[in-house]
């Protein structure tokens, strides 16, 4: 069904078939977004945004030249504007957001986190174009709807959006998020939250315009994908989530997530299971896992005795493949090509590799500390992290993958005053593996050794 027809039906359901409870009705449940008094000021939208300066210098080892070469080397300015109306009549509103990016310098390649690729979508790379593209992109523009019925809160959005309810789809992030075209609707009732999402286009933050979904071959169009999910909070500390979704005739994904946070919020524990399956014939370029179910186990623990934060996490991956065109690694997204869509996937260690090849196990350890008591100045944080992965095996490669990385972080956030929440951060990573192969060879999601420095300045602003 075309997107406009679905959006029209969605809006009709809310406006004509369901009667919202007036803002003054005392039986309406309290929510995170309380009703706003109908005054002249409260009718105005909130306007906010961010200014960013981003500098990245990444060197990657070249096995042919036996030396490190620049892989990324750029400086970028970026600014965003977000406009969010209140819920008029406690029922309907509108959100819009856009961002602009300007390259100050770029001397390595068109690969870029914060500007745009100089081609139209992830399936159309053009090696003749070497410069990233500056410009402006609309990343959010949707109607938002909500209503209360007894102890239930119904909500929805239609247009260009980022999913927010339980489900299998998520977005890619640079400094800004990716964007789906479609709709999402859900219901919150006490400890239970459910949601459904449907989309027919996507735009990662590295492209300026939305594009249709495609299979891995870059030719076969996927008309839509959908996601459904439910989350139940058994106690204030413990919750469970289950979700399932499909892309039309292509991929299926599902997850289970269990989370516990202690009453004092010092301890966090989680177990998560992610699964993927494909539908094409094993010899098809659109078959990612040889007809098998790929899955990944994720364990996470955190302990936060102030001023410390300590984390320990673990991943184990099974992504079987018996032919060269099979992925050989686990990618939790309903469109196979990176940047074609993304999943609601939580493991992220900011240590370069995805640590997700078939049969690979990886351990992540991190510690950070506020320096307020040592420096006598609020806002400084220092952190270190490290990852080690072993056991990765893929079709056509005899030896097992071993990879490791460590990172150091230093950040300062302005604690108060007119520049409150302005933040500058430095992140340095050293990554290495035991492969003598060129990047992306043999192991399809592995590159050669790297040295990576990222500097980010973020200045938030708001009009009210």
C-alpha positions in Angstrom: 0.0 0.0 0.0 1.5 3.4 -0.9 2.7 5.5 1.9 0.2 8.3 1.4 -2.7 6.0 1.6 -1.4 4.4 4.9 -0.7 7.9 6.3 -4.2 9.1 5.4 -5.8 6.0 7.0 -3.7 6.5 10.1 -4.7 10.2 10.5 -8.3 9.4 9.8 -8.3 6.8 12.6 -7.1 9.4 15.2 -9.2 12.3 14.1 -12.5 10.7 13.3 -12.7 7.3 15.1 -11.2 8.2 18.5 -12.3 11.0 20.8 -9.4 12.5 22.8 -9.9 13.3 26.4 -9.9 17.1 27.1 -6.8 18.5 28.8 -8.8 19.4 31.8 -10.1 15.9 32.4 -8.6 14.8 35.7 -9.0 11.1 34.8 -6.3 11.4 32.1 -3.1 9.6 33.2 0.1 11.6 33.9 2.7 11.2 31.1 6.2 12.4 30.4 4.6 15.1 28.3 2.1 16.8 30.6 -0.7 18.8 29.1 0.3 22.4 28.4 -2.0 25.2 29.4 -3.8 26.8 26.5 -2.2 30.2 26.7 -0.7 32.3 23.9 2.8 31.4 25.0 2.1 27.7 25.3 0.7 27.6 21.7 4.1 28.5 20.3 6.5 25.7 19.2 9.8 25.1 21.1 12.8 25.9 18.9 16.2 24.4 19.8 19.3 23.0 18.2 23.0 22.4 18.2 26.2 23.8 16.7 29.0 21.2 16.1 32.6 21.3 15.2 34.0 17.8 14.3 37.6 16.9 13.5 38.7 13.4 12.7 42.1 12.0 11.7 42.2 8.3 11.0 45.2 6.4 9.7 44.8 2.8 8.4 47.7 0.4 7.7 48.3 -0.4 4.0 49.7 -4.0 3.7 51.0 -3.3 0.2 53.0 -0.2 1.1 53.7 -1.5 4.6 52.8 1.8 6.2 49.9 3.8 7.7 48.1 6.1 5.4 45.4 8.7 5.9 42.0 7.1 5.7 39.9 10.0 7.0 41.1 13.5 7.6 38.5 16.2 7.8 37.1 19.1 9.7 33.4 19.9 9.6 30.9 22.5 10.9 27.4 21.4 11.4 24.2 23.0 12.8 20.8 21.7 13.5 17.4 23.3 14.2 14.5 21.4 15.8 10.9 22.8 16.0 8.4 21.0 18.2 4.8 22.2 18.8 2.8 21.4 21.9 -0.1 18.9 21.6 -2.9 21.2 20.5 -6.1 20.1 22.2 -3.9 17.6 24.0 -4.2 15.5 20.8 -2.1 16.6 17.8 1.2 18.4 17.1 4.0 18.6 14.6 7.8 18.1 14.8 10.4 19.2 12.3 14.1 19.2 12.2 16.9 19.9 9.7 20.6 20.2 9.7 23.3 21.8 7.6 26.9 20.7 7.2 29.9 22.5 5.8 33.3 20.9 5.1 36.2 23.0 6.3 38.8 20.6 5.1 38.9 17.0 3.7 42.1 15.5 2.4 41.6 11.8 2.5 38.4 10.4 0.8 34.7 11.0 0.4 34.1 8.7 3.4 32.6 11.0 6.0 30.6 11.0 9.2 29.1 14.4 9.2 28.8 15.5 5.5 27.1 13.8 2.6 28.4 11.2 0.1 28.5 12.7 -3.4 26.2 9.9 -4.7 22.5 9.3 -4.2 22.2 6.2 -2.1 24.2 3.3 -0.5 23.8 1.2 -3.7 25.2 3.8 -6.1 28.8 4.5 -5.1 30.8 6.5 -7.7 34.6 6.1 -7.4 35.2 9.0 -9.7 33.9 11.4 -7.0 36.4 12.1 -4.3 34.9 15.1 -2.4 32.3 14.9 0.3 29.2 17.1 -0.2 28.1 19.9 2.0 24.5 20.9 2.2 21.2 20.8 4.1 18.9 17.9 4.9 15.4 17.6 6.4 15.7 14.7 8.9 12.4 15.0 10.8 8.9 16.2 9.7 6.0 14.3 11.2 2.5 14.8 12.7 2.4 13.5 16.3 -0.8 12.3 17.9 -1.8 11.2 21.3 -5.0 10.5 23.3 -5.9 9.0 26.7 -8.6 6.4 27.2 -9.0 5.2 30.8 -5.5 4.1 31.9 -4.2 3.8 28.4 -2.2 6.3 26.5 -2.3 6.0 22.7 0.3 7.8 20.5 1.5 7.9 17.0 3.4 9.8 14.3 3.3 9.9 10.5 5.8 11.4 8.1 9.6 11.5 8.4 10.5 10.1 11.8 12.8 8.2 14.1 11.2 5.2 15.8 10.8 5.5 19.6 8.6 2.5 20.7 9.7 -1.1 21.2 10.6 -2.8 17.9 13.4 -4.1 15.7 14.1 -0.9 13.6 16.5 1.8 14.6 18.5 4.5 12.8 22.1 5.1 11.9 23.8 8.0 13.8 26.5 10.4 13.0 26.0 13.7 14.8 22.4 13.5 13.6 20.1 10.4 13.2 18.8 8.6 10.1 15.2 9.0 9.1 12.4 6.7 8.0 9.4 7.7 5.9 6.3 6.0 7.2 4.4 5.8 10.5 4.7 4.5 14.0 1.9 4.0 16.5 1.7 2.5 20.0 0.0 2.2 23.3 1.2 2.6 26.9 -0.9 1.0 29.7 0.7 0.8 33.1 3.7 -1.5 32.8 3.0 -2.5 29.2 4.1 -0.7 26.1 3.5 -1.9 22.5 4.4 -0.4 19.2 4.1 -0.9 15.4 6.1 0.8 12.7 5.9 0.7 8.8 8.2 2.5 6.4 8.8 2.6 2.6 11.9 4.8 2.5 15.0 5.7 4.6 17.8 8.2 4.7 21.0 7.6 6.6 22.7 10.8 8.0 25.3 10.5 5.2 22.8 11.2 2.4 20.8 14.3 1.8 17.7 12.8 0.3 15.6 9.7 1.2 15.8 6.6 -1.0 13.8 3.3 -1.5 14.9 0.1 0.1 16.8 -2.4 -2.0 18.3 -5.9 -1.6 22.0 -6.5 -1.6 22.2 -6.7 -5.4 21.3 -3.0 -5.6 18.7 -3.7 -8.2 15.7 -5.5 -6.5 13.5 -3.0 -4.8 12.0 -3.7 -1.4 8.7 -1.8 -1.1 8.4 -1.7 2.7 9.5 -3.0 6.0 7.6 -3.3 9.3 8.3 -3.8 12.9 6.3 -4.7 16.0 7.3 -5.0 19.7 6.2 -5.1 23.3 7.9 -4.1 26.5 6.7 -5.1 30.0 8.1 -3.6 33.3 7.6 -6.4 35.9 8.9 -4.1 38.6 10.4 -0.6 38.6 13.8 -2.3 38.3 13.2 -5.2 35.8 11.8 -5.1 32.3 11.6 -7.4 29.3 11.1 -6.6 25.6 10.3 -8.8 22.6 10.2 -7.6 19.0 9.8 -9.0 15.4 9.9 -7.4 12.0 10.4 -8.1 8.2 11.4 -6.4 5.0 9.2 -7.3 2.1 10.4 -10.7 0.8 13.9 -10.2 2.1 15.1 -10.3 5.7 13.5 -11.1 9.1 14.8 -9.9 12.5 13.8 -10.4 16.1 15.2 -9.8 19.6 14.7 -10.4 23.3 16.0 -7.9 25.9 16.0 -8.3 29.7 17.2 -5.4 31.8 17.7 -4.7 35.5 18.6 -1.5 37.2 19.0 -1.4 41.0 16.8 1.1 43.0 19.8 3.3 43.7 20.7 3.1 39.9 24.3 2.1 40.7 24.0 -1.4 39.2 22.8 -2.3 35.7 22.5 -5.8 34.2 21.2 -6.9 30.8 21.0 -10.0 28.6 19.9 -9.5 25.0 19.5 -12.0 22.1 19.4 -10.8 18.5 18.4 -12.9 15.5 18.4 -12.6 11.7 17.2 -14.8 8.9 17.0 -14.5 5.1 14.7 -15.9 2.4 16.7 -16.1 -0.8 18.3 -19.2 -2.4 21.7 -20.0 -0.9 23.5 -19.0 -4.2 21.7 -15.7 -4.4 23.7 -12.5 -3.8 20.7 -11.5 -1.6 21.2 -14.5 0.7 23.3 -13.3 3.8 23.4 -16.4 6.0 23.1 -19.4 3.7 19.5 -20.0 4.7 20.4 -20.3 8.4 19.4 -18.2 11.4 22.2 -15.9 12.5 22.1 -14.8 16.1 24.1 -12.9 18.7 24.2 -13.0 22.5 25.0 -9.9 24.4 25.7 -9.5 28.2 26.2 -6.1 29.8 26.9 -5.0 33.4 27.7 -1.6 34.8 28.5 -0.4 38.3 28.4 3.3 39.1 29.9 4.1 42.5 30.4 7.9 42.2 32.7 9.3 40.9 33.4 6.0 39.0 31.6 4.2 36.2 32.7 0.7 35.4 31.4 -1.5 32.6 31.9 -5.1 31.4 30.2 -6.5 28.3 30.4 -9.6 26.2 29.3 -10.6 22.6 29.1 -14.0 21.0 28.2 -14.2 17.3 26.9 -17.0 15.0 26.6 -15.8 11.4 27.0 -19.0 9.3 27.8 -18.8 5.6 29.0 -21.5 3.1 29.7 -19.3 0.0 31.8 -16.1 -0.6 28.7 -13.9 -1.1 27.4 -14.7 2.4 28.1 -12.0 4.9 30.1 -14.0 7.5 29.2 -11.4 10.1 26.0 -10.4 12.0 24.2 -7.2 10.9 21.0 -6.4 12.8 19.1 -4.6 10.1 16.2 -5.4 7.7 18.2 -4.1 4.7 21.6 -5.7 4.2 23.6 -2.7 2.9 25.1 -0.4 5.5 23.2 2.8 5.5 20.2 1.2 3.8 18.4 0.9 7.2 19.3 0.0 10.8 18.1 -2.0 13.7 17.3 -1.4 17.4 20.7 -2.7 18.4 22.4 -1.6 21.6 26.0 -3.0 21.7 28.4 -0.2 20.7 31.8 0.2 22.1 33.4 3.0 20.0 36.5 0.9 19.5 36.3 0.8 15.7 35.5 -2.9 14.9 31.9 -4.3 15.2 33.3 -7.5 16.8 30.6 -9.5 15.0 32.1 -12.2 12.7 30.9 -15.7 12.7 31.9 -17.6 15.9 33.7 -14.6 17.3 33.5 -13.9 21.1 34.5 -10.4 22.3 34.9 -8.9 25.8 34.7 -5.1 26.5 35.9 -3.4 29.7 35.7 0.3 30.4 36.2 2.6 33.3 35.6 6.4 33.6 35.9 8.9 36.4 34.6 12.3 37.1 37.6 14.6 38.0 35.5 17.2 39.9 37.0 16.3 43.3 40.6 16.1 42.0 40.6 19.3 40.0 38.2 21.4 42.1 36.4 22.2 38.8 33.2 20.6 37.7 32.7 19.0 34.3 35.8 17.0 33.5 35.6 13.2 32.8 38.5 10.8 32.0 37.9 7.3 30.6 39.7 4.2 29.2 38.3 1.1 27.5 39.6 -2.0 25.8 38.2 -4.8 23.7 39.5 -8.2 22.7 37.8 -10.5 20.2 38.8 -14.1 19.2 37.6 -17.1 17.3 36.1 -15.5 14.2 35.8 -17.9 11.2 34.5 -17.3 7.7 34.2 -19.3 4.5 37.4 -19.5 2.5 39.8 -18.4 5.3 41.6 -21.1 7.3 42.9 -19.2 10.3 40.8 -17.6 13.1 40.4 -13.9 13.6 42.0 -12.2 16.6 41.5 -8.5 17.0 41.9 -6.0 19.8 41.6 -2.2 20.5 41.9 0.3 23.3 40.6 3.8 23.6 41.1 6.9 25.8 38.6 9.6 26.4 38.8 13.1 27.9 35.7 15.3 28.0 34.6 18.6 29.5 30.9 19.7 29.9 30.1 23.3 31.0 28.1 22.8 34.2 26.2 26.1 34.4 25.9 29.6 32.9 24.9 30.7 29.5 27.0 27.9 27.9 25.6 25.1 30.1 25.9 21.7 28.5 28.4 22.8 26.0 30.8 19.9 25.6 34.2 19.2 24.1 35.5 15.7 23.9 38.7 13.9 22.7 38.5 10.2 21.7 41.6 8.2 20.6 41.6 4.6 19.5 44.3 2.1 18.6 43.0 -0.9 16.7 44.8 -4.0 15.4 44.2 -7.6 14.2 46.3 -10.6 13.2 45.3 -10.4 9.6 47.9 -9.7 6.8 45.0 -9.4 4.3 44.0 -6.0 2.8 41.0 -4.4 4.3 37.6 -6.0 3.6 39.3 -9.1 2.2 38.5 -12.6 3.5 36.7 -11.3 6.6 34.1 -9.0 5.0 33.7 -6.6 7.9 37.4 -6.3 8.9 39.8 -3.5 8.0 43.5 -3.3 8.7 45.1 -1.7 11.8 44.1 1.8 12.6 45.0 4.9 14.7 42.0 7.2 15.1 41.5 10.6 16.8 38.1 12.3 17.1 37.6 15.8 18.5 34.0 17.1 19.0 32.7 20.4 20.2 28.9 20.7 20.8 27.1 23.9 21.7 23.4 23.4 22.3 20.9 26.3 22.1 17.2 27.0 22.5 14.9 29.9 22.1 12.6 28.9 24.9 
